[in-house]
Amino acid sequence: MQAAAEDGPDQYLKVITEAIMRTIGDELNPKTMSELNSDQITLLAYSILHSEVMDGGFVQLIYNGYGQFFFFNPFAKAVKGWGLDELATLINRGGRLYRKHRREIEIECSDDEFMEMFERFPMFDDLDDIFVENEEEWTEKVADYVKAHFERFAEIEE
């Protein structure tokens, strides 16, 4: 764990999230989520958010079926409690756009049609840019929160 922490916040969080995922059989669903506490779920959610937005933005996050998970659950409130007020604000802004455009983005489509969505929904570009610009700081804050509250994320076996 110490080595992962020394490799930076990304690596540290990866080690923790992989350990949490192993405890639930590497499958996040309503049944396995019931085995986790709210901090563990929030950390896994941040990992998903980070991966999706850094890879393809909020349009991809929504298209891949995570819209309800982020925008109809208390994720924004949870990260605000972790001291990430700006991320909470971003999620709330994304939620308003999600409610307005979800039906158009969540439909099954070809790769070309998916790529066209980025042109059809430029209102998500600002959210993507804000996330990318703040990603390092937010990831560091998440890692700091996990370190400060480690007992909420993992058990140390002797």
Secondary structure by P-SEA (a helix, b strand, c coil): caaaaaacaaaaaaaaaaaaaaaacccccaaaaaaccaaaaaaaaaaaaaaaaacccaaaaaaacccccccccaaaaaaaaacaaaaaaaaaaaaaaaaaccccccccccaaaaaacccccccaaaaaaaaaaaaaaaaaaaaaaaaacccccccccc
